[in-house]
C-alpha cells in the first residue's frame, strides 16, 4: 500500500457533513426569519447568523479536508472534532422541547418522531460515521508512522 495514494471511500463522510450543515447555514445567512423556528427574535437571529458563520467555516474545512490523505493529523483531528460536534448536537436536539412548528403526521407524533428527533438522528449518524472513518483508516496512519521510523 502506498502512503501517497492513501484514500478511503469513507472520506465521503466529510461531504455528508457539508450536506447536513450547508442548507441551514446558507438560509441563516440570507433569510434567517424564514426558517421554521418558533419564537424568533433579534437575539436568536443574531445567534443563528453566528452559528451559520461557524457552520460555513466547518463546511469549507470539510471540503478542503476531503481530498487529503487519511493519515494526515489535521484531517484526523478534524474528524474527531466533527464527531464531538455532531454527538453534542444530536444530544441537544433529542432533549430540546419542540421548536420546529412542523409535523411528520399524527402517527409519527404518537411515537415521538418529530423534526427535531429526525434532525438529531442525522447528527448522531454523522458522529458515528466519523468514528467509523477514524477506525477504518487507522491502518493508513500506522503505515505512515511505520515508514517514518
N, C-alpha and C positions, 0 to 999 in steps of 0.2 A: 504494500500500500504506500503510495507516495503521499507525503505530507503536504506537498504543494497542490495536490488535487483533492484535498480533504473536504469533501462536501457531502452533506447528508440531505436527502429529500425532506427530512423532518424540519429543516430550516424554514419550511413554509409556515411554521408556527409564528414566525415574525411577521409574515404577511397577514395572518389571521388576526394578529394584534391590531394591525392597521385597519382591517376590515371592520373590527368591532368599535374602534375608537374614533376613526375619522368622520363618520357621519355626524355624530354628536358634536365633535369639535368644530366642524365646518358650520353647522347650523347655529351653534352657540356664538360663533364669531359674527355671522351676518344677520341672524334674526333670532336672538335668544327668547324673545317674548312669544314666538310661535311654537316653541317647544311645549309639549303637552304635560307640563308640570303644574301642580296645584300651588296656590298662594305665592306666586312670583311677585317680588317687589324689587326695588332698586338694588338692595343689598344682594339678593340672590342672583340678580342679573350680573352684577359685578363679579361675584364669586364664580358664576358659571363661565364668564369670559376668562377669568384667571385659570379655571380648570381647563378650558378649551386651549389656552396657550400651552399649558403643561402637556395636554394630550397631543397637541400638534407636534410639539417637540419630541415626544416619545414616538410618534408615528414616523417622523423624519429619521430619528435614530434607528428605529427598527428597519426602515427601508435601506439605510446605509449599512446596517449590520448584516442584513440578509445574505448578500453575496460573499461575505467574508468567510475565510476558512473556519471550521468548527473549533479549532484548537486555540484560537486567539483569546487571551484572558479577558479582553474588553467585551467580546461577544458573549463569553460565558458569564461575566458579571452582569451584563445587560439582561440575560435570560433569568438570572436569579432575582434581579430587581423587578422584572416583569412578573415573575412568579409570586413574589411577595405582594406586589401591587394588585394583581388580579385576585389573589386569595383574600386580601383585605376587602377589596371592593365587593367581592362575592358575599362575604360575611355581612357586610353593611347592608347590601341590598336584600339579603334574606331576612334581616332583622328590622328593617325600616317599616314604618307604617305606610299605608298607601299614599303615593304622591303623584301617580300617573292616573289620570281620570279616564282610562280606557279599560275595557274588559275583554276577556277572551271568550266570554259566554257564561251562562249560568252553570253549566256542568263544571267547567274549569274553575270557576269561582268557588263551587262547592268543595272542590278538592284543594283549595288554596293555591291554584296555579294562576298567579297574577302576572302582569307585565314585569313587575319588579323581581319576582321569583325567576321568570324566564331570563331576564337580563342578568341576574345574579348567577344563574346556571351557566350562561355563556362565559362569564368571567371566571367561574370556577373551573370550567373545562379548559380555558386558556391557561390558567395557573397550573393545572395538571399537565397540560401539553408542554409547558416549559420544563417541568420536572422530567417528563418523558424524553424531551430533546436532550436535556442535560445528561441523563443516564445513558441514553443511546449513543451519545457522541463522546463519552469518556475515553474510549479507545483512541480517538484522534489526539486528545491532549496527552495521553500516556505515550503514544508513539512519538510525539514531538519531544516530550520530556526524555524519552529513551535516546533519541537522536542527539539531543543536546549534551548528554552526559558522556 
